[in-house]
């Protein structure tokens, strides 16, 4: 009987912890959706001001990479373009 009581207590603690984790994740997902909406609004503003959104997204992507990683990708791209007769 004591083992069953112990299991219930452990399950109750685990259930509370699980509920807390799920609620935190849900809150963060809501915040993420809000931020994604804000980013979309900024891109819309940029487009309305005549900026090319596709190019802006590429710049953001490039800025996330370090210099060596960008150089390596550029070298591989150049190699592939040469192989295809496009360079």
PyMOL Python script that loads the backbone (N, CA, C, O; Angstrom):
from pymol import cmd

cmd.read_pdbstr("""\
ATOM      1  N   UNK A   1       0.805  -1.184   0.000  1.00  0.00           N
ATOM      2  CA  UNK A   1       0.000   0.000   0.000  1.00  0.00           C
ATOM      3  C   UNK A   1       0.854   1.256   0.000  1.00  0.00           C
ATOM      4  O   UNK A   1       0.518   2.242  -0.656  1.00  0.00           O
ATOM      5  N   UNK A   2       1.953   1.221   0.732  1.00  0.00           N
ATOM      6  CA  UNK A   2       2.833   2.375   0.815  1.00  0.00           C
ATOM      7  C   UNK A   2       3.433   2.689  -0.546  1.00  0.00           C
ATOM      8  O   UNK A   2       3.631   3.856  -0.884  1.00  0.00           O
ATOM      9  N   UNK A   3       3.724   1.648  -1.332  1.00  0.00           N
ATOM     10  CA  UNK A   3       4.284   1.863  -2.663  1.00  0.00           C
ATOM     11  C   UNK A   3       3.298   2.602  -3.562  1.00  0.00           C
ATOM     12  O   UNK A   3       3.700   3.466  -4.341  1.00  0.00           O
ATOM     13  N   UNK A   4       2.011   2.269  -3.460  1.00  0.00           N
ATOM     14  CA  UNK A   4       0.996   2.931  -4.263  1.00  0.00           C
ATOM     15  C   UNK A   4       0.882   4.399  -3.878  1.00  0.00           C
ATOM     16  O   UNK A   4       0.756   5.265  -4.745  1.00  0.00           O
ATOM     17  N   UNK A   5       0.925   4.681  -2.574  1.00  0.00           N
ATOM     18  CA  UNK A   5       0.864   6.062  -2.103  1.00  0.00           C
ATOM     19  C   UNK A   5       2.068   6.852  -2.600  1.00  0.00           C
ATOM     20  O   UNK A   5       1.938   8.006  -3.009  1.00  0.00           O
ATOM     21  N   UNK A   6       3.222   6.231  -2.563  1.00  0.00           N
ATOM     22  CA  UNK A   6       4.460   6.874  -3.040  1.00  0.00           C
ATOM     23  C   UNK A   6       4.357   7.170  -4.531  1.00  0.00           C
ATOM     24  O   UNK A   6       4.746   8.248  -4.980  1.00  0.00           O
ATOM     25  N   UNK A   7       3.833   6.213  -5.303  1.00  0.00           N
ATOM     26  CA  UNK A   7       3.678   6.415  -6.748  1.00  0.00           C
ATOM     27  C   UNK A   7       2.746   7.593  -7.030  1.00  0.00           C
ATOM     28  O   UNK A   7       3.024   8.403  -7.914  1.00  0.00           O
ATOM     29  N   UNK A   8       1.643   7.694  -6.285  1.00  0.00           N
ATOM     30  CA  UNK A   8       0.694   8.781  -6.477  1.00  0.00           C
ATOM     31  C   UNK A   8       1.352  10.123  -6.188  1.00  0.00           C
ATOM     32  O   UNK A   8       1.161  11.085  -6.932  1.00  0.00           O
ATOM     33  N   UNK A   9       2.126  10.188  -5.111  1.00  0.00           N
ATOM     34  CA  UNK A   9       2.822  11.435  -4.791  1.00  0.00           C
ATOM     35  C   UNK A   9       3.812  11.797  -5.888  1.00  0.00           C
ATOM     36  O   UNK A   9       3.879  12.948  -6.320  1.00  0.00           O
ATOM     37  N   UNK A  10       4.583  10.806  -6.339  1.00  0.00           N
ATOM     38  CA  UNK A  10       5.562  11.057  -7.402  1.00  0.00           C
ATOM     39  C   UNK A  10       4.860  11.491  -8.686  1.00  0.00           C
ATOM     40  O   UNK A  10       5.312  12.417  -9.359  1.00  0.00           O
ATOM     41  N   UNK A  11       3.772  10.833  -9.020  1.00  0.00           N
ATOM     42  CA  UNK A  11       3.017  11.169 -10.221  1.00  0.00           C
ATOM     43  C   UNK A  11       2.433  12.569 -10.101  1.00  0.00           C
ATOM     44  O   UNK A  11       2.433  13.330 -11.068  1.00  0.00           O
ATOM     45  N   UNK A  12       1.935  12.910  -8.911  1.00  0.00           N
ATOM     46  CA  UNK A  12       1.395  14.246  -8.690  1.00  0.00           C
ATOM     47  C   UNK A  12       2.452  15.313  -8.881  1.00  0.00           C
ATOM     48  O   UNK A  12       2.190  16.342  -9.503  1.00  0.00           O
ATOM     49  N   UNK A  13       3.636  15.081  -8.359  1.00  0.00           N
ATOM     50  CA  UNK A  13       4.731  16.033  -8.517  1.00  0.00           C
ATOM     51  C   UNK A  13       5.123  16.113  -9.992  1.00  0.00           C
ATOM     52  O   UNK A  13       5.316  17.201 -10.534  1.00  0.00           O
ATOM     53  N   UNK A  14       5.237  14.951 -10.632  1.00  0.00           N
ATOM     54  CA  UNK A  14       5.603  14.940 -12.045  1.00  0.00           C
ATOM     55  C   UNK A  14       4.517  15.616 -12.883  1.00  0.00           C
ATOM     56  O   UNK A  14       4.829  16.326 -13.839  1.00  0.00           O
ATOM     57  N   UNK A  15       3.264  15.407 -12.539  1.00  0.00           N
ATOM     58  CA  UNK A  15       2.166  16.021 -13.283  1.00  0.00           C
ATOM     59  C   UNK A  15       2.206  17.538 -13.128  1.00  0.00           C
ATOM     60  O   UNK A  15       2.007  18.268 -14.100  1.00  0.00           O
ATOM     61  N   UNK A  16       2.465  18.019 -11.898  1.00  0.00           N
ATOM     62  CA  UNK A  16       2.569  19.464 -11.682  1.00  0.00           C
ATOM     63  C   UNK A  16       3.718  20.064 -12.466  1.00  0.00           C
ATOM     64  O   UNK A  16       3.591  21.127 -13.074  1.00  0.00           O
ATOM     65  N   UNK A  17       4.844  19.364 -12.441  1.00  0.00           N
ATOM     66  CA  UNK A  17       6.019  19.842 -13.176  1.00  0.00           C
ATOM     67  C   UNK A  17       5.739  19.832 -14.676  1.00  0.00           C
ATOM     68  O   UNK A  17       6.092  20.777 -15.381  1.00  0.00           O
ATOM     69  N   UNK A  18       5.108  18.772 -15.161  1.00  0.00           N
ATOM     70  CA  UNK A  18       4.772  18.677 -16.577  1.00  0.00           C
ATOM     71  C   UNK A  18       3.823  19.801 -16.984  1.00  0.00           C
ATOM     72  O   UNK A  18       4.001  20.427 -18.029  1.00  0.00           O
ATOM     73  N   UNK A  19       2.807  20.053 -16.146  1.00  0.00           N
ATOM     74  CA  UNK A  19       1.857  21.127 -16.436  1.00  0.00           C
ATOM     75  C   UNK A  19       2.567  22.472 -16.497  1.00  0.00           C
ATOM     76  O   UNK A  19       2.271  23.289 -17.369  1.00  0.00           O
ATOM     77  N   UNK A  20       3.497  22.710 -15.585  1.00  0.00           N
ATOM     78  CA  UNK A  20       4.254  23.953 -15.564  1.00  0.00           C
ATOM     79  C   UNK A  20       5.087  24.114 -16.836  1.00  0.00           C
ATOM     80  O   UNK A  20       5.141  25.197 -17.419  1.00  0.00           O
ATOM     81  N   UNK A  21       5.727  23.040 -17.255  1.00  0.00           N
ATOM     82  CA  UNK A  21       6.545  23.079 -18.471  1.00  0.00           C
ATOM     83  C   UNK A  21       5.676  23.368 -19.686  1.00  0.00           C
ATOM     84  O   UNK A  21       6.023  24.201 -20.523  1.00  0.00           O
ATOM     85  N   UNK A  22       4.545  22.676 -19.781  1.00  0.00           N
ATOM     86  CA  UNK A  22       3.634  22.875 -20.916  1.00  0.00           C
ATOM     87  C   UNK A  22       3.140  24.322 -20.952  1.00  0.00           C
ATOM     88  O   UNK A  22       3.097  24.930 -22.021  1.00  0.00           O
ATOM     89  N   UNK A  23       2.772  24.871 -19.811  1.00  0.00           N
ATOM     90  CA  UNK A  23       2.286  26.250 -19.766  1.00  0.00           C
ATOM     91  C   UNK A  23       3.369  27.245 -20.161  1.00  0.00           C
ATOM     92  O   UNK A  23       3.088  28.233 -20.839  1.00  0.00           O
ATOM     93  N   UNK A  24       4.608  26.988 -19.740  1.00  0.00           N
ATOM     94  CA  UNK A  24       5.713  27.874 -20.136  1.00  0.00           C
ATOM     95  C   UNK A  24       5.932  27.822 -21.634  1.00  0.00           C
ATOM     96  O   UNK A  24       6.143  28.854 -22.272  1.00  0.00           O
ATOM     97  N   UNK A  25       5.883  26.619 -22.201  1.00  0.00           N
ATOM     98  CA  UNK A  25       6.061  26.470 -23.649  1.00  0.00           C
ATOM     99  C   UNK A  25       4.945  27.199 -24.390  1.00  0.00           C
ATOM    100  O   UNK A  25       5.195  27.890 -25.378  1.00  0.00           O
ATOM    101  N   UNK A  26       3.714  27.042 -23.910  1.00  0.00           N
ATOM    102  CA  UNK A  26       2.588  27.724 -24.557  1.00  0.00           C
ATOM    103  C   UNK A  26       2.751  29.238 -24.516  1.00  0.00           C
ATOM    104  O   UNK A  26       2.472  29.921 -25.501  1.00  0.00           O
ATOM    105  N   UNK A  27       3.205  29.767 -23.374  1.00  0.00           N
ATOM    106  CA  UNK A  27       3.442  31.217 -23.258  1.00  0.00           C
ATOM    107  C   UNK A  27       4.518  31.668 -24.248  1.00  0.00           C
ATOM    108  O   UNK A  27       4.371  32.692 -24.916  1.00  0.00           O
ATOM    109  N   UNK A  28       5.590  30.897 -24.333  1.00  0.00           N
ATOM    110  CA  UNK A  28       6.672  31.251 -25.251  1.00  0.00           C
ATOM    111  C   UNK A  28       6.218  31.167 -26.706  1.00  0.00           C
ATOM    112  O   UNK A  28       6.615  31.991 -27.530  1.00  0.00           O
ATOM    113  N   UNK A  29       5.389  30.175 -27.021  1.00  0.00           N
ATOM    114  CA  UNK A  29       4.857  30.068 -28.385  1.00  0.00           C
ATOM    115  C   UNK A  29       4.005  31.294 -28.726  1.00  0.00           C
ATOM    116  O   UNK A  29       4.065  31.799 -29.847  1.00  0.00           O
ATOM    117  N   UNK A  30       3.216  31.772 -27.764  1.00  0.00           N
ATOM    118  CA  UNK A  30       2.422  32.982 -27.988  1.00  0.00           C
ATOM    119  C   UNK A  30       3.320  34.190 -28.232  1.00  0.00           C
ATOM    120  O   UNK A  30       3.059  34.996 -29.125  1.00  0.00           O
ATOM    121  N   UNK A  31       4.382  34.309 -27.429  1.00  0.00           N
ATOM    122  CA  UNK A  31       5.330  35.409 -27.617  1.00  0.00           C
ATOM    123  C   UNK A  31       6.012  35.314 -28.973  1.00  0.00           C
ATOM    124  O   UNK A  31       6.207  36.320 -29.655  1.00  0.00           O
ATOM    125  N   UNK A  32       6.373  34.085 -29.355  1.00  0.00           N
ATOM    126  CA  UNK A  32       7.038  33.874 -30.645  1.00  0.00           C
ATOM    127  C   UNK A  32       6.119  34.293 -31.789  1.00  0.00           C
ATOM    128  O   UNK A  32       6.567  34.914 -32.752  1.00  0.00           O
ATOM    129  N   UNK A  33       4.833  33.952 -31.682  1.00  0.00           N
ATOM    130  CA  UNK A  33       3.878  34.347 -32.721  1.00  0.00           C
ATOM    131  C   UNK A  33       3.769  35.867 -32.792  1.00  0.00           C
ATOM    132  O   UNK A  33       3.682  36.434 -33.881  1.00  0.00           O
ATOM    133  N   UNK A  34       3.772  36.523 -31.644  1.00  0.00           N
ATOM    134  CA  UNK A  34       3.722  37.979 -31.627  1.00  0.00           C
ATOM    135  C   UNK A  34       4.950  38.592 -32.269  1.00  0.00           C
ATOM    136  O   UNK A  34       4.840  39.547 -33.037  1.00  0.00           O
ATOM    137  N   UNK A  35       6.107  38.057 -31.963  1.00  0.00           N
ATOM    138  CA  UNK A  35       7.355  38.562 -32.546  1.00  0.00           C
ATOM    139  C   UNK A  35       7.375  38.307 -34.046  1.00  0.00           C
ATOM    140  O   UNK A  35       7.809  39.164 -34.816  1.00  0.00           O
ATOM    141  N   UNK A  36       6.905  37.128 -34.467  1.00  0.00           N
ATOM    142  CA  UNK A  36       6.855  36.830 -35.904  1.00  0.00           C
ATOM    143  C   UNK A  36       5.959  37.841 -36.623  1.00  0.00           C
ATOM    144  O   UNK A  36       6.269  38.269 -37.735  1.00  0.00           O
ATOM    145  N   UNK A  37       4.860  38.218 -35.992  1.00  0.00           N
ATOM    146  CA  UNK A  37       3.978  39.234 -36.566  1.00  0.00           C
ATOM    147  C   UNK A  37       4.670  40.583 -36.672  1.00  0.00           C
ATOM    148  O   UNK A  37       4.515  41.297 -37.663  1.00  0.00           O
ATOM    149  N   UNK A  38       5.437  40.927 -35.638  1.00  0.00           N
ATOM    150  CA  UNK A  38       6.186  42.190 -35.653  1.00  0.00           C
ATOM    151  C   UNK A  38       7.213  42.205 -36.783  1.00  0.00           C
ATOM    152  O   UNK A  38       7.371  43.208 -37.479  1.00  0.00           O
ATOM    153  N   UNK A  39       7.904  41.086 -36.955  1.00  0.00           N
ATOM    154  CA  UNK A  39       8.910  40.987 -38.031  1.00  0.00           C
ATOM    155  C   UNK A  39       8.233  41.126 -39.386  1.00  0.00           C
ATOM    156  O   UNK A  39       8.747  41.805 -40.275  1.00  0.00           O
ATOM    157  N   UNK A  40       7.085  40.485 -39.546  1.00  0.00           N
ATOM    158  CA  UNK A  40       6.336  40.588 -40.807  1.00  0.00           C
ATOM    159  C   UNK A  40       5.963  42.043 -41.076  1.00  0.00           C
ATOM    160  O   UNK A  40       6.047  42.517 -42.210  1.00  0.00           O
ATOM    161  N   UNK A  41       5.550  42.746 -40.021  1.00  0.00           N
ATOM    162  CA  UNK A  41       5.193  44.160 -40.178  1.00  0.00           C
ATOM    163  C   UNK A  41       6.392  44.993 -40.632  1.00  0.00           C
ATOM    164  O   UNK A  41       6.244  45.887 -41.465  1.00  0.00           O
ATOM    165  N   UNK A  42       7.572  44.707 -40.094  1.00  0.00           N
ATOM    166  CA  UNK A  42       8.779  45.455 -40.474  1.00  0.00           C
ATOM    167  C   UNK A  42       9.116  45.180 -41.941  1.00  0.00           C
ATOM    168  O   UNK A  42       9.478  46.098 -42.677  1.00  0.00           O
ATOM    169  N   UNK A  43       8.998  43.912 -42.368  1.00  0.00           N
ATOM    170  CA  UNK A  43       9.251  43.605 -43.775  1.00  0.00           C
ATOM    171  C   UNK A  43       8.228  44.307 -44.676  1.00  0.00           C
ATOM    172  O   UNK A  43       8.577  44.779 -45.758  1.00  0.00           O
ATOM    173  N   UNK A  44       6.984  44.376 -44.238  1.00  0.00           N
ATOM    174  CA  UNK A  44       5.956  45.086 -45.014  1.00  0.00           C
ATOM    175  C   UNK A  44       6.286  46.569 -45.123  1.00  0.00           C
ATOM    176  O   UNK A  44       6.117  47.180 -46.179  1.00  0.00           O
ATOM    177  N   UNK A  45       6.753  47.131 -44.032  1.00  0.00           N
ATOM    178  CA  UNK A  45       7.155  48.540 -44.034  1.00  0.00           C
ATOM    179  C   UNK A  45       8.322  48.755 -44.996  1.00  0.00           C
ATOM    180  O   UNK A  45       8.343  49.724 -45.755  1.00  0.00           O
ATOM    181  N   UNK A  46       9.286  47.846 -44.957  1.00  0.00           N
ATOM    182  CA  UNK A  46      10.443  47.957 -45.853  1.00  0.00           C
ATOM    183  C   UNK A  46       9.999  47.885 -47.309  1.00  0.00           C
ATOM    184  O   UNK A  46      10.469  48.653 -48.148  1.00  0.00           O
ATOM    185  N   UNK A  47       9.093  46.959 -47.602  1.00  0.00           N
ATOM    186  CA  UNK A  47       8.590  46.810 -48.976  1.00  0.00           C
ATOM    187  C   UNK A  47       7.853  48.075 -49.406  1.00  0.00           C
ATOM    188  O   UNK A  47       8.006  48.526 -50.541  1.00  0.00           O
ATOM    189  N   UNK A  48       7.060  48.644 -48.513  1.00  0.00           N
ATOM    190  CA  UNK A  48       6.321  49.872 -48.821  1.00  0.00           C
ATOM    191  C   UNK A  48       7.267  51.040 -49.097  1.00  0.00           C
ATOM    192  O   UNK A  48       6.916  51.976 -49.815  1.00  0.00           O
ATOM    193  N   UNK A  49       8.470  50.976 -48.522  1.00  0.00           N
ATOM    194  CA  UNK A  49       9.467  52.024 -48.741  1.00  0.00           C
ATOM    195  C   UNK A  49      10.391  51.715 -49.909  1.00  0.00           C
ATOM    196  O   UNK A  49      11.386  52.409 -50.117  1.00  0.00           O
ATOM    197  N   UNK A  50      10.066  50.673 -50.675  1.00  0.00           N
ATOM    198  CA  UNK A  50      10.801  50.389 -51.902  1.00  0.00           C
ATOM    199  C   UNK A  50      11.957  49.416 -51.770  1.00  0.00           C
ATOM    200  O   UNK A  50      12.700  49.213 -52.731  1.00  0.00           O
ATOM    201  N   UNK A  51      12.128  48.811 -50.606  1.00  0.00           N
ATOM    202  CA  UNK A  51      13.209  47.837 -50.431  1.00  0.00           C
ATOM    203  C   UNK A  51      12.777  46.460 -50.912  1.00  0.00           C
ATOM    204  O   UNK A  51      11.606  46.094 -50.807  1.00  0.00           O
ATOM    205  N   UNK A  52      13.721  45.707 -51.435  1.00  0.00           N
ATOM    206  CA  UNK A  52      13.470  44.347 -51.895  1.00  0.00           C
ATOM    207  C   UNK A  52      13.540  43.407 -50.690  1.00  0.00           C
ATOM    208  O   UNK A  52      14.615  43.187 -50.131  1.00  0.00           O
ATOM    209  N   UNK A  53      12.406  42.860 -50.299  1.00  0.00           N
ATOM    210  CA  UNK A  53      12.319  42.031 -49.097  1.00  0.00           C
ATOM    211  C   UNK A  53      13.156  40.759 -49.233  1.00  0.00           C
ATOM    212  O   UNK A  53      13.756  40.304 -48.260  1.00  0.00           O
ATOM    213  N   UNK A  54      13.196  40.195 -50.419  1.00  0.00           N
ATOM    214  CA  UNK A  54      13.992  38.984 -50.641  1.00  0.00           C
ATOM    215  C   UNK A  54      15.471  39.250 -50.351  1.00  0.00           C
ATOM    216  O   UNK A  54      16.156  38.426 -49.746  1.00  0.00           O
ATOM    217  N   UNK A  55      15.941  40.396 -50.786  1.00  0.00           N
ATOM    218  CA  UNK A  55      17.337  40.773 -50.543  1.00  0.00           C
ATOM    219  C   UNK A  55      17.558  41.049 -49.056  1.00  0.00           C
ATOM    220  O   UNK A  55      18.592  40.671 -48.504  1.00  0.00           O
ATOM    221  N   UNK A  56      16.606  41.698 -48.412  1.00  0.00           N
ATOM    222  CA  UNK A  56      16.726  41.948 -46.976  1.00  0.00           C
ATOM    223  C   UNK A  56      16.826  40.634 -46.196  1.00  0.00           C
ATOM    224  O   UNK A  56      17.635  40.516 -45.276  1.00  0.00           O
ATOM    225  N   UNK A  57      16.009  39.655 -46.564  1.00  0.00           N
ATOM    226  CA  UNK A  57      16.061  38.350 -45.897  1.00  0.00           C
ATOM    227  C   UNK A  57      17.422  37.684 -46.106  1.00  0.00           C
ATOM    228  O   UNK A  57      17.952  37.049 -45.194  1.00  0.00           O
ATOM    229  N   UNK A  58      17.980  37.830 -47.295  1.00  0.00           N
ATOM    230  CA  UNK A  58      19.297  37.269 -47.592  1.00  0.00           C
ATOM    231  C   UNK A  58      20.365  37.951 -46.732  1.00  0.00           C
ATOM    232  O   UNK A  58      21.252  37.287 -46.196  1.00  0.00           O
ATOM    233  N   UNK A  59      20.278  39.263 -46.604  1.00  0.00           N
ATOM    234  CA  UNK A  59      21.242  40.005 -45.780  1.00  0.00           C
ATOM    235  C   UNK A  59      21.152  39.552 -44.326  1.00  0.00           C
ATOM    236  O   UNK A  59      22.178  39.346 -43.677  1.00  0.00           O
ATOM    237  N   UNK A  60      19.942  39.396 -43.815  1.00  0.00           N
ATOM    238  CA  UNK A  60      19.762  38.921 -42.435  1.00  0.00           C
ATOM    239  C   UNK A  60      20.400  37.547 -42.278  1.00  0.00           C
ATOM    240  O   UNK A  60      21.077  37.280 -41.285  1.00  0.00           O
ATOM    241  N   UNK A  61      20.185  36.691 -43.248  1.00  0.00           N
ATOM    242  CA  UNK A  61      20.770  35.347 -43.217  1.00  0.00           C
ATOM    243  C   UNK A  61      22.293  35.399 -43.215  1.00  0.00           C
ATOM    244  O   UNK A  61      22.945  34.672 -42.466  1.00  0.00           O
ATOM    245  N   UNK A  62      22.854  36.260 -44.054  1.00  0.00           N
ATOM    246  CA  UNK A  62      24.315  36.388 -44.127  1.00  0.00           C
ATOM    247  C   UNK A  62      24.901  36.944 -42.839  1.00  0.00           C
ATOM    248  O   UNK A  62      25.968  36.512 -42.403  1.00  0.00           O
ATOM    249  N   UNK A  63      24.215  37.889 -42.234  1.00  0.00           N
ATOM    250  CA  UNK A  63      24.723  38.500 -40.996  1.00  0.00           C
ATOM    251  C   UNK A  63      24.745  37.521 -39.829  1.00  0.00           C
ATOM    252  O   UNK A  63      25.481  37.725 -38.863  1.00  0.00           O
ATOM    253  N   UNK A  64      23.952  36.468 -39.909  1.00  0.00           N
ATOM    254  CA  UNK A  64      23.933  35.457 -38.848  1.00  0.00           C
ATOM    255  C   UNK A  64      25.159  34.541 -38.903  1.00  0.00           C
ATOM    256  O   UNK A  64      25.496  33.884 -37.919  1.00  0.00           O
ATOM    257  N   UNK A  65      25.814  34.506 -40.053  1.00  0.00           N
ATOM    258  CA  UNK A  65      26.964  33.612 -40.248  1.00  0.00           C
ATOM    259  C   UNK A  65      28.265  34.351 -39.981  1.00  0.00           C
ATOM    260  O   UNK A  65      28.354  35.565 -40.165  1.00  0.00           O
ATOM    261  N   UNK A  66      29.268  33.608 -39.548  1.00  0.00           N
ATOM    262  CA  UNK A  66      30.561  34.257 -39.361  1.00  0.00           C
ATOM    263  C   UNK A  66      31.264  34.377 -40.716  1.00  0.00           C
ATOM    264  O   UNK A  66      30.871  33.747 -41.698  1.00  0.00           O
ATOM    265  N   UNK A  67      32.296  35.188 -40.739  1.00  0.00           N
ATOM    266  CA  UNK A  67      32.990  35.520 -41.988  1.00  0.00           C
ATOM    267  C   UNK A  67      33.533  34.275 -42.698  1.00  0.00           C
ATOM    268  O   UNK A  67      33.393  34.148 -43.914  1.00  0.00           O
ATOM    269  N   UNK A  68      34.141  33.373 -41.959  1.00  0.00           N
ATOM    270  CA  UNK A  68      34.728  32.166 -42.559  1.00  0.00           C
ATOM    271  C   UNK A  68      33.654  31.295 -43.192  1.00  0.00           C
ATOM    272  O   UNK A  68      33.861  30.738 -44.271  1.00  0.00           O
ATOM    273  N   UNK A  69      32.522  31.175 -42.539  1.00  0.00           N
ATOM    274  CA  UNK A  69      31.433  30.360 -43.087  1.00  0.00           C
ATOM    275  C   UNK A  69      30.906  30.969 -44.389  1.00  0.00           C
ATOM    276  O   UNK A  69      30.619  30.251 -45.347  1.00  0.00           O
ATOM    277  N   UNK A  70      30.781  32.302 -44.414  1.00  0.00           N
ATOM    278  CA  UNK A  70      30.328  32.971 -45.641  1.00  0.00           C
ATOM    279  C   UNK A  70      31.327  32.776 -46.770  1.00  0.00           C
ATOM    280  O   UNK A  70      30.937  32.520 -47.910  1.00  0.00           O
ATOM    281  N   UNK A  71      32.629  32.896 -46.456  1.00  0.00           N
ATOM    282  CA  UNK A  71      33.651  32.715 -47.479  1.00  0.00           C
ATOM    283  C   UNK A  71      33.610  31.303 -48.058  1.00  0.00           C
ATOM    284  O   UNK A  71      33.725  31.112 -49.268  1.00  0.00           O
ATOM    285  N   UNK A  72      33.447  30.326 -47.185  1.00  0.00           N
ATOM    286  CA  UNK A  72      33.392  28.932 -47.646  1.00  0.00           C
ATOM    287  C   UNK A  72      32.190  28.716 -48.575  1.00  0.00           C
ATOM    288  O   UNK A  72      32.320  28.092 -49.628  1.00  0.00           O
ATOM    289  N   UNK A  73      31.031  29.232 -48.183  1.00  0.00           N
ATOM    290  CA  UNK A  73      29.840  29.093 -49.018  1.00  0.00           C
ATOM    291  C   UNK A  73      30.024  29.801 -50.365  1.00  0.00           C
ATOM    292  O   UNK A  73      29.628  29.278 -51.407  1.00  0.00           O
ATOM    293  N   UNK A  74      30.624  30.987 -50.333  1.00  0.00           N
ATOM    294  CA  UNK A  74      30.867  31.728 -51.573  1.00  0.00           C
ATOM    295  C   UNK A  74      31.807  30.964 -52.494  1.00  0.00           C
ATOM    296  O   UNK A  74      31.595  30.932 -53.707  1.00  0.00           O
ATOM    297  N   UNK A  75      32.842  30.348 -51.933  1.00  0.00           N
ATOM    298  CA  UNK A  75      33.803  29.582 -52.724  1.00  0.00           C
ATOM    299  C   UNK A  75      33.124  28.378 -53.368  1.00  0.00           C
ATOM    300  O   UNK A  75      33.358  28.079 -54.539  1.00  0.00           O
ATOM    301  N   UNK A  76      32.291  27.697 -52.606  1.00  0.00           N
ATOM    302  CA  UNK A  76      31.586  26.530 -53.150  1.00  0.00           C
ATOM    303  C   UNK A  76      30.605  26.962 -54.228  1.00  0.00           C
ATOM    304  O   UNK A  76      30.490  26.308 -55.264  1.00  0.00           O
ATOM    305  N   UNK A  77      29.896  28.061 -53.988  1.00  0.00           N
ATOM    306  CA  UNK A  77      28.967  28.585 -54.987  1.00  0.00           C
ATOM    307  C   UNK A  77      29.710  28.922 -56.278  1.00  0.00           C
ATOM    308  O   UNK A  77      29.260  28.568 -57.368  1.00  0.00           O
ATOM    309  N   UNK A  78      30.838  29.601 -56.152  1.00  0.00           N
ATOM    310  CA  UNK A  78      31.633  29.957 -57.334  1.00  0.00           C
ATOM    311  C   UNK A  78      32.092  28.709 -58.081  1.00  0.00           C
ATOM    312  O   UNK A  78      32.049  28.670 -59.311  1.00  0.00           O
ATOM    313  N   UNK A  79      32.525  27.700 -57.353  1.00  0.00           N
ATOM    314  CA  UNK A  79      32.956  26.440 -57.966  1.00  0.00           C
ATOM    315  C   UNK A  79      31.826  25.795 -58.744  1.00  0.00           C
ATOM    316  O   UNK A  79      32.024  25.342 -59.872  1.00  0.00           O
ATOM    317  N   UNK A  80      30.633  25.750 -58.147  1.00  0.00           N
ATOM    318  CA  UNK A  80      29.476  25.142 -58.810  1.00  0.00           C
ATOM    319  C   UNK A  80      29.074  25.942 -60.051  1.00  0.00           C
ATOM    320  O   UNK A  80      28.745  25.370 -61.090  1.00  0.00           O
ATOM    321  N   UNK A  81      29.105  27.265 -59.930  1.00  0.00           N
ATOM    322  CA  UNK A  81      28.753  28.106 -61.070  1.00  0.00           C
ATOM    323  C   UNK A  81      29.726  27.901 -62.227  1.00  0.00           C
ATOM    324  O   UNK A  81      29.316  27.854 -63.387  1.00  0.00           O
ATOM    325  N   UNK A  82      31.005  27.779 -61.912  1.00  0.00           N
ATOM    326  CA  UNK A  82      32.016  27.521 -62.943  1.00  0.00           C
ATOM    327  C   UNK A  82      31.770  26.161 -63.594  1.00  0.00           C
ATOM    328  O   UNK A  82      31.876  26.025 -64.813  1.00  0.00           O
ATOM    329  N   UNK A  83      31.446  25.173 -62.793  1.00  0.00           N
ATOM    330  CA  UNK A  83      31.180  23.816 -63.333  1.00  0.00           C
ATOM    331  C   UNK A  83      29.990  23.820 -64.283  1.00  0.00           C
ATOM    332  O   UNK A  83      29.927  23.022 -65.218  1.00  0.00           O
ATOM    333  N   UNK A  84      29.043  24.728 -64.036  1.00  0.00           N
ATOM    334  CA  UNK A  84      27.871  24.819 -64.893  1.00  0.00           C
ATOM    335  C   UNK A  84      28.044  25.825 -66.028  1.00  0.00           C
ATOM    336  O   UNK A  84      27.124  26.038 -66.817  1.00  0.00           O
ATOM    337  N   UNK A  85      29.217  26.438 -66.109  1.00  0.00           N
ATOM    338  CA  UNK A  85      29.472  27.419 -67.154  1.00  0.00           C
ATOM    339  C   UNK A  85      28.704  28.712 -66.949  1.00  0.00           C
ATOM    340  O   UNK A  85      28.383  29.405 -67.915  1.00  0.00           O
ATOM    341  N   UNK A  86      28.408  29.041 -65.706  1.00  0.00           N
ATOM    342  CA  UNK A  86      27.619  30.235 -65.400  1.00  0.00           C
ATOM    343  C   UNK A  86      28.482  31.352 -64.838  1.00  0.00           C
ATOM    344  O   UNK A  86      27.973  32.441 -64.572  1.00  0.00           O
ATOM    345  N   UNK A  87      29.773  31.110 -64.650  1.00  0.00           N
ATOM    346  CA  UNK A  87      30.638  32.136 -64.038  1.00  0.00           C
ATOM    347  C   UNK A  87      31.584  32.712 -65.052  1.00  0.00           C
ATOM    348  O   UNK A  87      32.385  33.586 -64.722  1.00  0.00           O
TER     349      UNK A  87
END
""", "prot")
cmd.dss("prot")
cmd.show_as("cartoon", "prot")
cmd.util.cbc("prot")
cmd.orient("prot")
